[in-house]
């Protein structure tokens, strides 16, 4: 029960890594808001997971929607201990000059602007309480970029730098900020990362991961739980690679 009595928001929490983090946080004693652009999926998961889970539809790239999520969290929980910025999107593998402006804007809004918007809405109350933990779900793509995932790579590199600048600025206020950097996993984004999902392409992709497997939601959840718990009270500004050795 490492998160007993804690309250948390997990964006993109209705599927993939986010759902794994939600389940782990609940198992460790937290109350969790499942925030997702797919409100129906968030409500369905919250219903299945019990009374300590609540659902909230949110567009993390839109300021008014993020503020509505924050208001709902404070109305439900009274205060917020943990924010997990997990929501993310990619574009299909494409030469950098051929990525459409619409796809670029979507990656920018969901992967980058969202971190600013959630900070704007949720950091002031954390600073006022003198406590809080923020976890940004970045990617190995931000550390060791793959060709043709160009602007996605850049967005995750930005997230890692944002994590470090948030950490150094918020440390005097008692707020910790860390990131985890997963390699691709069995999530709805996997096919988008690979371009197409075939046994041959999977084998080629897996050959770049020394431990020889994709990330799982449980892998991300275990790392997230540690970094957001009091056990990690001396850790801030870290970008933890949870990648099976991909970045070695």
Order of alpha helices (4+ residues) and beta strands (2+ residues): beta-alpha-beta-alpha-beta-alpha-beta-alpha-alpha-beta-alpha-beta-alpha-alpha-alpha-beta
